[in-house]
Amino acid sequence: MTYIKKESLEEIKAEAGEYTRFQHRLARLKKINFEIRSLLENIRGINSREVDDYRKKTGRRK
């Protein structure tokens, strides 16, 4: 068990509050990053075609 001096209690509370705000901002950024990644995957899926569809459109056969 660690004992904390009364003088340093306010400083520790301030640092704990700052750390909590940091964690909330980090969670928000992770959520936004996940949304962006999923949107980019959707766009990639829309933009990519199947090989057979491409061959039919261009008339190429292999």
C-alpha positions as CSV (number, residue, x, y, z in Angstrom):
1,M,0.0,0.0,0.0
2,T,1.3,3.5,-0.9
3,Y,0.6,6.5,1.3
4,I,0.1,9.9,-0.3
5,K,1.0,13.1,1.5
6,K,-1.8,15.6,1.8
7,E,0.2,18.3,0.0
8,S,0.5,16.2,-3.2
9,L,-3.1,15.0,-3.2
10,E,-4.4,17.9,-5.3
11,E,-1.6,17.5,-7.8
12,I,-2.3,13.8,-8.2
13,K,-6.0,14.5,-8.6
14,A,-5.2,17.0,-11.4
15,E,-3.0,14.5,-13.2
16,A,-5.6,11.8,-12.8
17,G,-8.2,14.2,-14.3
18,E,-5.9,15.0,-17.2
19,Y,-5.3,11.3,-17.8
20,T,-9.0,10.6,-17.8
21,R,-9.6,13.3,-20.4
22,F,-6.8,11.9,-22.5
23,Q,-8.3,8.4,-22.4
24,H,-11.7,9.8,-23.5
25,R,-10.2,11.7,-26.4
26,L,-8.2,8.6,-27.4
27,A,-11.4,6.5,-27.4
28,R,-13.1,9.1,-29.5
29,L,-10.3,9.0,-32.0
30,K,-10.3,5.2,-32.2
31,K,-14.1,5.3,-32.9
32,I,-13.6,7.9,-35.7
33,N,-10.7,5.9,-37.1
34,F,-12.9,2.7,-37.2
35,E,-15.7,4.6,-39.0
36,I,-13.2,6.0,-41.6
37,R,-11.7,2.5,-42.1
38,S,-15.1,0.9,-42.6
39,L,-16.1,3.6,-45.1
40,L,-12.9,3.2,-47.1
41,E,-13.5,-0.6,-47.2
42,N,-17.0,0.0,-48.6
43,I,-15.6,2.4,-51.2
44,R,-12.9,-0.2,-52.1
45,G,-15.6,-2.8,-52.5
46,I,-17.7,-0.6,-54.7
47,N,-14.7,0.4,-56.9
48,S,-13.3,-3.1,-57.4
49,R,-14.9,-5.4,-59.9
50,E,-14.9,-9.1,-60.2
51,V,-12.4,-10.5,-62.7
52,D,-15.1,-12.1,-64.8
53,D,-17.1,-8.9,-65.0
54,Y,-13.9,-7.1,-66.2
55,R,-13.2,-9.7,-68.8
56,K,-16.8,-9.5,-70.1
57,K,-16.7,-5.8,-70.4
58,T,-13.3,-5.6,-72.1
59,G,-13.7,-8.8,-74.2
60,R,-10.5,-10.3,-72.9
61,R,-10.1,-14.0,-72.3
62,K,-7.3,-15.9,-70.7
